[in-house]
Amino acid sequence: MFPSLPPVPVQSSVAVPGAEGHRARMRQKLIEAGPSALLDHELIEMILFLALPRRDTKPIARALLARFGSFANAVTAPVVELRQVEGLGEAGIAALRIVQAGATRLAAAEVRDMPLLNNWSRLEEYLTIVLAREPIEQFRILFLDSKNRLIADEAQARGTVNHTPVYPREVVKRALELHATALILVHNHPSGDPTPSRADIEMTAEVKGAAAVMGITVHDHLIVGRGVILSFRREGLL
């Protein structure tokens, strides 16, 4: 007979007995009462146990909230920072990124195939999801058709934390390629303050002038901050 081996100790990161019952109750709560019935840490916990089925994800969920402060911040946190959260791993990070991607696509669907100038609040919700938590400055253009419906939303350039190079000739060239008749310029300020810089104002005037030569209208330039969006048109800057 072989000698009996000592039992392998169970680490705290492995699901303990009764965990499956806890998860089943949470699933039922989600299905029957809806997403609003779950607290932030419960929602993160559920996301993670789909990716980490053999781990106790409650401590990881609480660690994410403690570090990043909110569900939204945790889901959109930079990968380099997520890797510093003990127990999360690549599978957990991928699960959080799937949630972010899903939210972005849902928001994009809300603004597709509708006149954007008549659905401004939905447009701002979409841009907030896409840009408000970006750690570097990004310049995007919304290309519109003659009925002001979205043809494409494209990131034209990514820069540093406070500057993105923009070339009016390239903007107009791309608009002509897409047969766009109007544009909405968009960029974010990672600092959270949407106040336009002198360079922002000058660049907007240059793009507007170059577009006008080709019969293309610039409807607005939006700067996305943290929780607020500044409109050049509303501020009398366009």
JOBELPE-V870791 format. One record per residue. N is the residue number from 1. OMEGA is omega as a letter, one per 30 degrees, with the letter a starting at -180 (* if undefined). NEAR is the number of other C-alpha atoms within 8 Angstrom. D_LAST is the distance of its C-alpha to the last C-alpha in Angstrom with 2 decimals. Layout:
n=N omega=OMEGA near=NEAR d_last=D_LAST
n=N omega=OMEGA near=NEAR d_last=D_LAST
//
This chain:
n=1 omega=l near=2 d_last=86.88
n=2 omega=l near=3 d_last=83.71
n=3 omega=l near=4 d_last=82.94
n=4 omega=a near=4 d_last=80.28
n=5 omega=l near=4 d_last=76.92
n=6 omega=l near=4 d_last=75.18
n=7 omega=l near=4 d_last=72.24
n=8 omega=a near=4 d_last=68.77
n=9 omega=l near=4 d_last=66.79
n=10 omega=l near=5 d_last=63.68
n=11 omega=a near=5 d_last=60.59
n=12 omega=a near=6 d_last=58.15
n=13 omega=a near=8 d_last=55.44
n=14 omega=a near=9 d_last=57.62
n=15 omega=a near=10 d_last=57.58
n=16 omega=l near=6 d_last=60.50
n=17 omega=a near=5 d_last=62.84
n=18 omega=a near=6 d_last=61.22
n=19 omega=a near=9 d_last=57.72
n=20 omega=l near=7 d_last=57.73
n=21 omega=l near=7 d_last=58.58
n=22 omega=a near=8 d_last=55.69
n=23 omega=l near=9 d_last=53.31
n=24 omega=l near=8 d_last=54.75
n=25 omega=l near=8 d_last=54.21
n=26 omega=l near=10 d_last=50.57
n=27 omega=l near=9 d_last=50.05
n=28 omega=l near=8 d_last=51.72
n=29 omega=l near=11 d_last=49.59
n=30 omega=a near=11 d_last=46.41
n=31 omega=a near=8 d_last=47.69
n=32 omega=a near=6 d_last=49.14
n=33 omega=l near=8 d_last=46.78
n=34 omega=a near=9 d_last=43.49
n=35 omega=a near=8 d_last=41.12
n=36 omega=l near=6 d_last=40.39
n=37 omega=a near=8 d_last=44.09
n=38 omega=l near=10 d_last=43.77
n=39 omega=a near=7 d_last=42.85
n=40 omega=a near=8 d_last=40.50
n=41 omega=l near=11 d_last=43.47
n=42 omega=l near=11 d_last=45.30
n=43 omega=l near=10 d_last=42.46
n=44 omega=l near=10 d_last=42.19
n=45 omega=a near=12 d_last=45.99
n=46 omega=l near=12 d_last=46.09
n=47 omega=a near=10 d_last=43.55
n=48 omega=a near=14 d_last=45.62
n=49 omega=l near=12 d_last=49.02
n=50 omega=l near=7 d_last=48.05
n=51 omega=a near=9 d_last=47.46
n=52 omega=a near=10 d_last=50.26
n=53 omega=a near=8 d_last=53.02
n=54 omega=a near=7 d_last=55.74
n=55 omega=l near=9 d_last=53.98
n=56 omega=a near=13 d_last=53.55
n=57 omega=a near=12 d_last=49.77
n=58 omega=l near=9 d_last=49.61
n=59 omega=l near=7 d_last=49.82
n=60 omega=l near=13 d_last=47.12
n=61 omega=l near=13 d_last=44.79
n=62 omega=l near=9 d_last=45.43
n=63 omega=l near=9 d_last=44.94
n=64 omega=a near=11 d_last=41.50
n=65 omega=l near=12 d_last=40.44
n=66 omega=a near=7 d_last=42.01
n=67 omega=a near=6 d_last=40.17
n=68 omega=l near=9 d_last=36.68
n=69 omega=a near=9 d_last=36.64
n=70 omega=l near=8 d_last=35.58
n=71 omega=a near=10 d_last=36.01
n=72 omega=l near=6 d_last=32.38
n=73 omega=l near=10 d_last=32.60
n=74 omega=a near=12 d_last=35.97
n=75 omega=a near=10 d_last=34.92
n=76 omega=a near=10 d_last=31.90
n=77 omega=l near=9 d_last=33.60
n=78 omega=a near=7 d_last=33.87
n=79 omega=a near=7 d_last=37.04
n=80 omega=l near=6 d_last=38.41
n=81 omega=l near=8 d_last=38.43
n=82 omega=a near=10 d_last=39.84
n=83 omega=l near=11 d_last=42.70
n=84 omega=l near=6 d_last=43.74
n=85 omega=a near=10 d_last=44.56
n=86 omega=l near=7 d_last=48.31
n=87 omega=a near=6 d_last=49.51
n=88 omega=l near=11 d_last=46.20
n=89 omega=a near=8 d_last=46.71
n=90 omega=l near=7 d_last=44.95
n=91 omega=l near=9 d_last=45.78
n=92 omega=l near=11 d_last=44.26
n=93 omega=l near=12 d_last=41.08
n=94 omega=l near=8 d_last=40.81
n=95 omega=l near=11 d_last=41.30
n=96 omega=l near=13 d_last=38.40
n=97 omega=l near=10 d_last=36.18
n=98 omega=l near=8 d_last=37.28
n=99 omega=l near=9 d_last=36.07
n=100 omega=a near=10 d_last=32.63
n=101 omega=l near=8 d_last=32.49
n=102 omega=l near=8 d_last=33.68
n=103 omega=l near=9 d_last=31.07
n=104 omega=a near=11 d_last=28.27
n=105 omega=l near=8 d_last=29.77
n=106 omega=l near=8 d_last=30.29
n=107 omega=l near=12 d_last=26.69
n=108 omega=l near=9 d_last=25.63
n=109 omega=a near=7 d_last=28.08
n=110 omega=a near=8 d_last=26.41
n=111 omega=a near=13 d_last=23.16
n=112 omega=l near=8 d_last=24.93
n=113 omega=l near=6 d_last=25.62
n=114 omega=l near=9 d_last=23.55
n=115 omega=a near=10 d_last=20.41
n=116 omega=a near=11 d_last=17.89
n=117 omega=l near=6 d_last=15.62
n=118 omega=a near=5 d_last=18.87
n=119 omega=a near=10 d_last=19.94
n=120 omega=a near=8 d_last=17.12
n=121 omega=l near=6 d_last=19.73
n=122 omega=l near=10 d_last=21.67
n=123 omega=a near=10 d_last=18.79
n=124 omega=l near=9 d_last=18.15
n=125 omega=l near=9 d_last=21.94
n=126 omega=a near=13 d_last=22.14
n=127 omega=l near=10 d_last=19.56
n=128 omega=l near=11 d_last=21.37
n=129 omega=a near=11 d_last=24.63
n=130 omega=a near=9 d_last=23.54
n=131 omega=a near=11 d_last=21.69
n=132 omega=a near=15 d_last=22.37
n=133 omega=l near=10 d_last=25.70
n=134 omega=a near=10 d_last=25.11
n=135 omega=l near=7 d_last=26.73
n=136 omega=a near=11 d_last=24.71
n=137 omega=a near=16 d_last=21.06
n=138 omega=l near=14 d_last=20.16
n=139 omega=a near=14 d_last=17.27
n=140 omega=l near=12 d_last=17.29
n=141 omega=l near=12 d_last=15.83
n=142 omega=l near=13 d_last=16.43
n=143 omega=a near=15 d_last=17.52
n=144 omega=l near=15 d_last=17.79
n=145 omega=a near=12 d_last=20.19
n=146 omega=l near=8 d_last=20.09
n=147 omega=l near=6 d_last=20.76
n=148 omega=l near=11 d_last=17.97
n=149 omega=a near=12 d_last=20.79
n=150 omega=l near=15 d_last=20.70
n=151 omega=a near=10 d_last=22.42
n=152 omega=l near=7 d_last=22.13
n=153 omega=a near=9 d_last=20.70
n=154 omega=l near=7 d_last=21.36
n=155 omega=a near=9 d_last=21.32
n=156 omega=a near=10 d_last=20.42
n=157 omega=l near=10 d_last=21.45
n=158 omega=a near=11 d_last=23.11
n=159 omega=l near=11 d_last=23.38
n=160 omega=l near=8 d_last=24.92
n=161 omega=a near=10 d_last=24.46
n=162 omega=l near=10 d_last=21.51
n=163 omega=l near=7 d_last=20.29
n=164 omega=l near=11 d_last=19.60
n=165 omega=l near=7 d_last=19.58
n=166 omega=a near=8 d_last=17.12
n=167 omega=a near=7 d_last=17.95
n=168 omega=a near=11 d_last=15.51
n=169 omega=l near=8 d_last=18.69
n=170 omega=l near=7 d_last=20.07
n=171 omega=a near=10 d_last=17.06
n=172 omega=l near=12 d_last=17.31
n=173 omega=a near=8 d_last=21.08
n=174 omega=l near=8 d_last=21.19
n=175 omega=l near=12 d_last=19.06
n=176 omega=l near=8 d_last=21.60
n=177 omega=a near=7 d_last=24.45
n=178 omega=a near=8 d_last=23.46
n=179 omega=l near=7 d_last=22.81
n=180 omega=l near=14 d_last=19.38
n=181 omega=l near=12 d_last=17.30
n=182 omega=a near=13 d_last=14.10
n=183 omega=l near=15 d_last=12.69
n=184 omega=l near=13 d_last=11.44
n=185 omega=a near=12 d_last=11.25
n=186 omega=l near=12 d_last=13.33
n=187 omega=a near=12 d_last=15.25
n=188 omega=l near=14 d_last=17.62
n=189 omega=a near=15 d_last=18.78
n=190 omega=l near=15 d_last=22.58
n=191 omega=a near=8 d_last=23.04
n=192 omega=l near=10 d_last=21.74
n=193 omega=a near=8 d_last=19.28
n=194 omega=a near=13 d_last=15.65
n=195 omega=a near=6 d_last=14.39
n=196 omega=l near=8 d_last=12.04
n=197 omega=l near=6 d_last=13.93
n=198 omega=l near=6 d_last=13.25
n=199 omega=l near=7 d_last=13.91
n=200 omega=a near=8 d_last=11.31
n=201 omega=a near=10 d_last=8.52
n=202 omega=l near=8 d_last=10.47
n=203 omega=l near=10 d_last=11.17
n=204 omega=l near=10 d_last=7.75
n=205 omega=l near=9 d_last=7.43
n=206 omega=l near=9 d_last=11.03
n=207 omega=l near=13 d_last=10.89
n=208 omega=a near=10 d_last=8.46
n=209 omega=a near=8 d_last=10.93
n=210 omega=l near=11 d_last=13.90
n=211 omega=a near=13 d_last=13.24
n=212 omega=l near=9 d_last=12.82
n=213 omega=a near=7 d_last=16.23
n=214 omega=l near=7 d_last=17.79
n=215 omega=a near=7 d_last=16.42
n=216 omega=a near=11 d_last=14.37
n=217 omega=l near=10 d_last=11.20
n=218 omega=a near=11 d_last=8.59
n=219 omega=a near=8 d_last=8.37
n=220 omega=l near=11 d_last=6.96
n=221 omega=a near=13 d_last=7.86
n=222 omega=l near=12 d_last=10.75
n=223 omega=a near=14 d_last=12.98
n=224 omega=l near=18 d_last=16.51
n=225 omega=l near=15 d_last=18.85
n=226 omega=l near=11 d_last=22.35
n=227 omega=a near=8 d_last=22.34
n=228 omega=l near=7 d_last=18.74
n=229 omega=l near=11 d_last=15.32
n=230 omega=l near=12 d_last=12.08
n=231 omega=l near=10 d_last=9.04
n=232 omega=a near=11 d_last=5.55
n=233 omega=l near=10 d_last=5.12
n=234 omega=a near=7 d_last=8.44
n=235 omega=l near=8 d_last=7.97
n=236 omega=a near=6 d_last=5.72
n=237 omega=a near=7 d_last=3.81
n=238 omega=* near=9 d_last=0.00
//
